[in-house]
Amino acid sequence: MITVAILTISDRCSRGETEDRSGPVIAQIVRERLGAEITVSACVPDEREQIARTLIDWCDGGKADLVLTTGGTGFSPRDVTPEAMGDVIEREAPGLPEAMRRETARITPHAMLSRARAGIRKSALIVNLPGSAKAVQENLEAILPALPHGIEILKGIHGANERHEFKK
């Protein structure tokens, strides 16, 4: 079973001024489609150091195989999630955000404005998703088929070269 951590990055959500709509979308998709278990979730402000500390704690503490973030990937001056990722990841996984941008560009030209990153820390895969619930679903759908295989490789599971089926 894949374990998943969800980090919502939003100043307003972290202050309790608005409800997190994207985190629950992520949770529903990974539970239904990957059969994953959500091990931890949190909402933090758009603060580079706090984002990085949370990701490091979760990855180094073995809290999840897959860490999905939502928010902070745009052009706003407060959007610092990609920079925090640079402080955290040990290896890039550029194909995932490339696939997300490619697939979602079919829906909106604004997809090319995403600064989302993906990478590996220890044995956890971290993927940045956009902040809106609709965009989270579209981007997650683009990479979902590849996630089980990538996680098995990270975990050193035998037979990781076999094809994986997931629920549509």
N, C-alpha and C positions, 0 to 999 in steps of 0.2 A: 504494500500500500504506500502511495506517495503521501508524504506529509507536507503541508503547505502553511506558510506564514503570510499574513496580509498586512501591509503597512500603507495606511492612507496618509498622504502628506497634504495637509490643508491648514492654513492659519485659522480659518473660520470654524472648521470642524473641531480642531484641537481646543478652541475656546468655548465650544458648546453652542456656537451661534447658528450652526446649520447641521443637518443630519448627514451622515456619511451614506451616500447612495451607491458609490462605486465598489466599496469593500464587500457589501452583501452580494452584489452581482458576481464578483470574482468567486466568492465562497460558493454560491449556488452552481456556477458553471463547473468548478473543479470537483465539487462533490458529485454532481450528476454525471459529468462526462468522463472524469478520470477516476471516480471512486475514491477521491482523496480525503484525507482527514485534515481539518484545520486545527493546527496546534497552538497558534498564537495570532493575535491581531491587535493592532494599536493604531491610534491616530496621533500624528505629531505635527508641529508647525513646520513651515517652510524655512527651516534652519539647518544649514549644511552639517554642522557638527552633531546636532541631535539625530538627524537622519542617519549619518554615518555610524554613530554610536549604537543606534538600535540595530542596524544591519549587521554590524560586527558582533554584537551580543548574540543575536539570533543565529548567525552562521557559525561562529566559533563555539557556541554552546550546543550545537547540534539540534536546534529546535525545529528545523524543517529541512526537507530535501529541496524545496522550491520556495523562494521568497518572491512574492509579487507585490510591487509597489504600485500605487495609483496616485497620480498628481505630480505637479512640479516639473513637467517635461516640456513646457512651452517657452515662449519668449519673454514672459513677464520678468521684471527684475527680481521678483521673489522666487521664481522657478529655479531651484538649485539642485534638484534631484540628480541630474546627470553628473554634476560636479561632485556631489557626495558619493555617487557610485565610483567615480575615479579615485576617491580616497579609500575605497573599500575593496574593490575587486582585485583579484590576483591575475586573472586571465579574462580577456574579452570574449564575448560570444556574439560577434557582429551580425551573423546570419539571422538571428531572431528579430532584432529591430528592423533590419532590412526587409524581411518578409512582412512584418507588420505594416511598414510604410508602403510597400509595393501593393499589398492587398487592399489596404484602406484608401489608397490613392484612387482606386476604382470607384469609391463612394464619394470622396471629397478631395479637391486639390489641396486642402489645408493639411492633409496627412504629411506632406513633405516638410511641414514646419515642426514636426515632432523631433525633439532632441533625445528621445528615449534611448537607453543603453541596456545591454544585458551582459552579464559576466558571471564568473565563478569565484567563490571564496570558500576555501576548504573544500567540502564536498557538497556545497549548496549552490544551486543555480539561482541567480537573482535577475529578474526581468522588470524593467520599468514599463508601466502602462499609463495611458493618459488619465486625466482626472474625471472626465464625464462618464456616466454609466453607459451611455450608448457607445462611446469610443472604446471603453474598456471591453465591452462584449465583442465589438468588431475586431479589435486587435488581438484579444485572447483567442478568438476563433481562428485567426490566421496562423497561430503557432501551436495550437493545441495538439495536432497530430504528432509533432516532433518531441513534445515534452517527455512522455514516458521513456522513450529510447534514450534521450540525453541524460535523464536522471539515473537510469539503470547503468549507463556507462560510468557516471560519476561515482555511483555506489559500488562499482566493481562487480556487478551481478553478471553471472555467467549467462550466456545466451543473449547478450545485449544486441547481437547483430540480427536477431530475428525481428520480423515485422510485428508491430503492435496494433491492436484494434482498440478503438475507443468508441463510446456511445455517441451517436449523432443525435 
